[in-house]
Amino acid sequence: MPVSTDKTPSESHSPLPDFCSLPVISALLVVGALCVTLAWLAPQSTRGWRGYSVGMLFVEWLAMVIGVALCKLRPWLLRLPGLLPYAGVWLVMVTIVTLGSWLAQWMDQVLEMQLIFSGPNVFVRDNALIAALLGTAMLRYFYVLAEWQARLAAVSHAKVEALQARIRPHFLFNSMNTVAALVRVDPVAAERTVENLSELFRAALGHDDTHTRTLGDELQLVERYLAIEELRLGDRLHVRRELDDLPLDAALPLLLLQPLVENAVRHGIQPLREGGEIILRGKREGPMMLIEIDNPLTDTSGTGGSGHGLNNVRQRVAYHFGPRASVEAGPKNGRFVVTLQLPVEVRHARADRR
């Protein structure tokens, strides 16, 4: 089976933001522009539009140089222990601003442009002090943001672990009863049921330290679960599959679809004496894929259970895919439908396999 390069939250957590990313570069530019604008709007400011334009050009140039330098130096800064990466970033920012200010002052004197009115080295000193204070504030913000993201990743990881460790007793009890009933009547079906149950246990208990599979892997788990339930419920359970247009190599969080299908059987089929039909739909729409789990609407479809399973799926989808994805659930045309709209992200496998 392919082994993903995904890491656990503790492994993938980095103390520094990605300075090569557009949001971080934009933040540096915006902070620089705000500083120039506030200095220009200060009551004691004597600079006109010319001074404002030159100051804006100078600060934005410094921000771009800082962004590029931190982007290139980030791999080396990450090798430092503890909080030293932040100290390294702060030192790089102050050094670049100091050297850039000294260069600007020297050019102003040589070219006699008379753009800097402060005394010798005052311009360099003031800019270095401003860079030190602003750099400290920004790094504090990045540190708090990194800690918040680490906590969010840890919470999501714990929820996945809790979901994996939870085997519903009634499902296990019913499955073992099914196996016991089939042992003498149909040994082949009994053996197949044990194999399906083993694969479900393997996924539920976590067979590796990653929490990402492919859509094809997840659909195989769904089929194994449905095979067990079809033996137990017999003609009461009918399943229609409309999944031909789905990218089976798309990355998907572990145990995302199987709990939803299990809810559909438990709340949509099991309460009905005559049973019913579950419809699994899926299609690709450009960079997105749409997956629906459709079951009969009963009195317990919308209100049965605590709703933790659906809420867990919503939170895991939000964490894994962000605002691009959505999970909707509710009555639709007399049935209960859960709709997942997920971006297509291909999971790349490593060369080594287990």
C-alpha positions as CSV (number, residue, x, y, z in Angstrom):
1,M,0.0,0.0,0.0
2,P,1.4,3.5,-0.8
3,V,2.7,5.4,2.1
4,S,1.9,9.1,2.2
5,T,4.4,11.8,3.0
6,D,1.8,13.4,5.3
7,K,3.0,14.0,8.8
8,T,1.3,14.3,12.1
9,P,0.6,17.8,13.4
10,S,3.6,17.7,15.8
11,E,5.9,16.8,12.9
12,S,4.6,19.2,10.3
13,H,4.3,22.2,12.7
14,S,6.9,24.9,11.9
15,P,7.7,27.8,14.3
16,L,8.1,30.2,11.4
17,P,5.5,31.3,8.7
18,D,6.2,30.6,5.1
19,F,7.9,33.9,4.0
20,C,7.7,32.8,0.4
21,S,3.9,32.7,0.5
22,L,1.8,35.6,-0.9
23,P,-0.1,36.3,2.4
24,V,3.1,36.8,4.4
25,I,4.7,39.0,1.7
26,S,1.4,41.0,1.5
27,A,1.5,41.4,5.3
28,L,5.0,42.9,5.1
29,L,4.0,45.3,2.4
30,V,0.8,46.4,4.1
31,V,2.6,47.0,7.4
32,G,5.2,49.1,5.7
33,A,2.6,51.1,3.8
34,L,0.6,51.7,7.0
35,C,3.8,53.0,8.8
36,V,4.6,55.5,6.1
37,T,1.0,56.7,5.9
38,L,0.8,57.1,9.7
39,A,4.0,59.1,9.7
40,W,2.8,61.3,6.9
41,L,-0.6,61.9,8.7
42,A,1.1,62.8,12.0
43,P,0.4,66.4,13.2
44,Q,4.1,67.4,13.2
45,S,4.8,66.0,9.8
46,T,6.3,68.5,7.3
47,R,6.5,66.1,4.4
48,G,4.3,66.6,1.3
49,W,3.2,64.3,-1.4
50,R,6.7,64.1,-2.7
51,G,8.1,63.0,0.6
52,Y,5.2,60.5,1.1
53,S,5.8,59.0,-2.4
54,V,9.5,58.6,-1.9
55,G,9.0,57.2,1.6
56,M,6.4,54.7,0.4
57,L,8.8,53.6,-2.4
58,F,11.7,53.2,0.0
59,V,9.7,51.2,2.7
60,E,8.0,48.9,0.1
61,W,11.4,48.2,-1.4
62,L,12.8,47.3,2.1
63,A,9.7,45.1,2.7
64,M,10.3,43.2,-0.6
65,V,14.0,42.8,0.2
66,I,13.2,41.5,3.7
67,G,10.6,39.1,2.3
68,V,13.0,37.7,-0.3
69,A,15.8,37.4,2.2
70,L,13.6,35.6,4.8
71,C,12.2,33.3,2.1
72,K,15.8,32.2,1.1
73,L,17.1,32.0,4.7
74,R,14.0,30.2,6.2
75,P,15.5,26.6,5.8
76,W,18.6,27.6,7.7
77,L,16.7,29.6,10.4
78,L,14.5,26.5,11.0
79,R,17.5,24.6,12.1
80,L,18.0,26.8,15.1
81,P,16.7,25.4,18.4
82,G,13.9,26.8,20.5
83,L,12.9,30.4,19.8
84,L,16.2,31.3,18.1
85,P,14.5,31.2,14.6
86,Y,12.4,34.2,15.7
87,A,15.6,35.9,17.0
88,G,17.2,35.2,13.6
89,V,14.3,36.7,11.7
90,W,14.3,39.8,13.9
91,L,18.1,40.2,13.4
92,V,17.7,39.9,9.6
93,M,14.9,42.5,9.5
94,V,16.8,45.0,11.6
95,T,20.0,44.4,9.6
96,I,18.4,44.9,6.3
97,V,16.6,48.1,7.4
98,T,19.8,49.5,8.9
99,L,21.9,48.8,5.8
100,G,19.1,50.0,3.5
101,S,18.7,53.3,5.5
102,W,22.5,53.9,5.5
103,L,22.5,53.3,1.7
104,A,19.6,55.7,1.2
105,Q,21.3,58.4,3.3
106,W,24.6,58.0,1.5
107,M,22.9,58.3,-1.9
108,D,20.9,61.3,-0.7
109,Q,24.2,63.0,0.3
110,V,26.1,62.0,-2.8
111,L,23.4,63.0,-5.3
112,E,22.3,66.0,-3.3
113,M,18.6,65.1,-3.6
114,Q,17.8,66.6,-0.2
115,L,15.2,64.1,0.6
116,I,16.4,63.3,4.2
117,F,16.3,66.3,6.5
118,S,17.4,64.6,9.7
119,G,21.0,64.9,11.0
120,P,23.8,62.4,10.2
121,N,22.9,58.9,11.2
122,V,19.7,60.0,12.8
123,F,17.8,58.7,9.8
124,V,19.5,55.3,10.1
125,R,19.1,55.2,13.9
126,D,15.3,56.0,13.8
127,N,14.6,53.5,11.1
128,A,16.5,50.7,12.9
129,L,14.6,51.5,16.0
130,I,11.2,51.4,14.2
131,A,12.2,48.1,12.5
132,A,13.2,46.6,15.8
133,L,9.8,47.5,17.4
134,L,7.7,46.6,14.4
135,G,9.7,43.4,13.9
136,T,9.1,42.4,17.5
137,A,5.3,43.0,17.2
138,M,5.0,41.1,13.9
139,L,7.1,38.2,15.2
140,R,4.9,38.1,18.3
141,Y,1.8,37.9,16.1
142,F,3.4,35.1,14.0
143,Y,4.3,33.2,17.2
144,V,0.8,33.4,18.6
145,L,-0.6,32.4,15.2
146,A,1.7,29.4,15.0
147,E,0.7,28.3,18.5
148,W,-3.0,28.6,17.6
149,Q,-2.5,26.6,14.5
150,A,-0.5,23.9,16.4
151,R,-3.4,23.7,19.0
152,L,-5.9,23.4,16.2
153,A,-3.9,20.6,14.5
154,A,-3.6,18.8,17.8
155,V,-7.3,19.0,18.4
156,S,-8.1,17.7,15.0
157,H,-5.5,14.9,15.4
158,A,-7.1,14.0,18.7
159,K,-10.6,13.9,17.1
160,V,-9.3,11.6,14.4
161,E,-7.7,9.3,17.1
162,A,-11.0,9.3,19.0
163,L,-13.0,8.4,15.9
164,Q,-10.5,5.6,15.0
165,A,-10.6,4.2,18.5
166,R,-14.4,4.1,18.7
167,I,-16.0,0.9,17.5
168,R,-19.8,1.0,18.0
169,P,-20.6,-2.0,20.3
170,H,-23.9,-2.6,18.5
171,F,-22.2,-2.9,15.1
172,L,-19.6,-5.2,16.4
173,F,-22.2,-7.3,18.2
174,N,-24.4,-7.6,15.1
175,S,-21.4,-8.4,12.9
176,M,-20.2,-11.2,15.1
177,N,-23.8,-12.6,15.3
178,T,-23.9,-12.6,11.5
179,V,-20.6,-14.4,11.3
180,A,-21.8,-17.0,13.9
181,A,-25.0,-17.6,11.8
182,L,-23.0,-18.0,8.6
183,V,-20.3,-20.3,9.9
184,R,-22.3,-23.5,9.3
185,V,-24.7,-22.3,6.6
186,D,-22.2,-20.4,4.3
187,P,-18.6,-20.7,5.5
188,V,-17.3,-18.7,2.5
189,A,-19.6,-15.8,3.3
190,A,-18.6,-16.0,7.0
191,E,-14.9,-15.9,6.1
192,R,-15.5,-12.9,3.8
193,T,-17.4,-11.1,6.5
194,V,-14.5,-11.6,8.9
195,E,-12.1,-10.2,6.4
196,N,-14.3,-7.2,5.8
197,L,-14.6,-6.7,9.6
198,S,-10.9,-7.0,9.9
199,E,-10.3,-4.2,7.4
200,L,-12.7,-2.0,9.1
201,F,-10.9,-2.6,12.4
202,R,-7.6,-1.9,10.7
203,A,-8.8,1.5,9.6
204,A,-10.6,2.3,12.8
205,L,-7.7,1.5,15.0
206,G,-5.2,3.1,12.7
207,H,-2.8,0.9,10.7
208,D,-0.3,3.8,10.2
209,D,0.5,7.1,11.7
210,T,-1.1,9.1,8.8
211,H,-4.7,10.2,8.7
212,T,-5.0,10.6,4.9
213,R,-6.1,8.0,2.4
214,T,-7.4,8.2,-1.2
215,L,-11.0,8.3,-2.2
216,G,-10.6,4.8,-3.7
217,D,-9.4,3.5,-0.3
218,E,-12.3,5.1,1.5
219,L,-14.8,3.8,-1.0
220,Q,-13.4,0.3,-0.5
221,L,-14.0,0.6,3.3
222,V,-17.6,1.7,2.5
223,E,-18.1,-1.4,0.3
224,R,-16.8,-3.6,3.1
225,Y,-19.1,-2.1,5.6
226,L,-22.1,-2.3,3.3
227,A,-21.3,-6.0,2.5
228,I,-21.5,-6.8,6.3
229,E,-24.8,-4.8,6.6
230,E,-26.3,-6.4,3.5
231,L,-25.8,-9.9,5.1
232,R,-27.4,-8.7,8.3
233,L,-30.3,-6.7,6.8
234,G,-30.9,-8.8,3.8
235,D,-33.5,-7.5,1.3
236,R,-34.2,-4.5,3.6
237,L,-31.0,-2.8,2.4
238,H,-30.6,-1.7,-1.2
239,V,-27.7,0.3,-2.4
240,R,-27.5,2.3,-5.6
241,R,-24.1,3.6,-6.7
242,E,-23.5,6.5,-9.0
243,L,-19.8,7.0,-8.5
244,D,-18.3,6.5,-12.0
245,D,-17.1,10.1,-12.4
246,L,-15.0,10.4,-9.2
247,P,-11.1,10.8,-9.1
248,L,-10.2,7.7,-7.0
249,D,-6.7,9.1,-6.4
250,A,-7.9,12.2,-4.7
251,A,-6.7,12.7,-1.1
252,L,-9.3,12.2,1.6
253,P,-9.2,12.2,5.4
254,L,-9.3,8.7,6.9
255,L,-12.8,7.4,7.9
256,L,-14.6,10.4,6.3
257,L,-17.3,8.6,4.2
258,Q,-17.8,5.3,6.2
259,P,-19.3,7.0,9.3
260,L,-21.7,8.9,7.1
261,V,-22.8,5.7,5.3
262,E,-23.1,4.0,8.7
263,N,-25.4,6.8,9.9
264,A,-27.5,6.4,6.7
265,V,-28.0,2.7,7.5
266,R,-28.6,3.2,11.2
267,H,-31.0,6.1,10.9
268,G,-32.4,5.7,7.4
269,I,-32.8,1.9,6.9
270,Q,-32.8,0.2,10.2
271,P,-35.9,1.9,11.7
272,L,-38.0,1.0,8.6
273,R,-39.5,-2.5,8.7
274,E,-39.6,-2.6,4.9
275,G,-36.1,-1.2,4.6
276,G,-35.1,1.2,1.9
277,E,-32.5,2.3,-0.6
278,I,-29.3,4.2,0.0
279,I,-27.9,6.2,-2.9
280,L,-24.3,7.0,-3.2
281,R,-23.7,9.7,-5.8
282,G,-20.5,11.3,-6.9
283,K,-19.2,13.5,-9.7
284,R,-16.3,15.8,-10.5
285,E,-16.9,19.4,-11.3
286,G,-13.6,21.0,-12.4
287,P,-11.3,21.2,-9.4
288,M,-14.1,20.1,-7.0
289,M,-15.8,16.8,-6.4
290,L,-19.4,16.4,-5.2
291,I,-20.3,13.4,-3.0
292,E,-23.8,12.7,-1.7
293,I,-25.1,10.0,0.7
294,D,-28.9,9.8,0.2
295,N,-31.1,7.7,2.5
296,P,-34.9,7.5,3.3
297,L,-36.1,10.2,5.6
298,T,-37.4,8.7,8.9
299,D,-38.3,10.2,12.3
300,T,-34.7,9.6,13.4
301,S,-32.9,10.7,10.2
302,G,-32.6,14.3,11.2
303,T,-32.8,14.0,15.0
304,G,-31.5,10.6,15.9
305,G,-28.3,10.3,17.7
306,S,-26.2,13.1,19.2
307,G,-25.0,14.5,15.8
308,H,-21.4,14.1,16.9
309,G,-20.5,12.0,13.8
310,L,-21.7,14.7,11.4
311,N,-20.2,17.5,13.4
312,N,-16.9,15.6,13.5
313,V,-17.0,15.2,9.7
314,R,-17.7,18.9,9.3
315,Q,-14.8,19.9,11.5
316,R,-12.3,17.5,9.9
317,V,-13.3,18.7,6.4
318,A,-12.9,22.3,7.5
319,Y,-9.5,21.6,9.0
320,H,-8.2,19.4,6.1
321,F,-9.5,21.5,3.1
322,G,-10.3,24.9,4.7
323,P,-13.0,27.2,3.3
324,R,-12.9,25.6,-0.1
325,A,-14.9,22.6,1.1
326,S,-18.4,22.4,2.6
327,V,-20.7,19.8,4.2
328,E,-24.4,20.1,4.1
329,A,-27.0,17.8,5.5
330,G,-30.8,17.9,5.7
331,P,-34.1,16.8,4.1
332,K,-34.3,17.0,0.4
333,N,-37.2,15.8,-1.8
334,G,-38.5,13.6,1.0
335,R,-35.1,12.0,1.7
336,F,-32.2,12.9,4.0
337,V,-29.1,13.9,2.0
338,V,-25.6,14.6,3.2
339,T,-23.6,16.5,0.5
340,L,-19.8,17.0,0.6
341,Q,-18.2,19.4,-1.8
342,L,-14.4,18.8,-1.6
343,P,-11.4,20.0,-3.7
344,V,-9.6,17.4,-5.7
345,E,-6.1,17.0,-4.2
346,V,-4.1,14.1,-5.6
347,R,-2.2,12.2,-2.9
348,H,1.4,11.5,-4.0
349,A,2.9,8.3,-2.9
350,R,6.5,7.7,-2.0
351,A,8.7,5.2,-3.8
352,D,9.0,3.0,-0.9
353,R,6.0,0.8,-0.1
354,R,5.0,-1.4,2.8
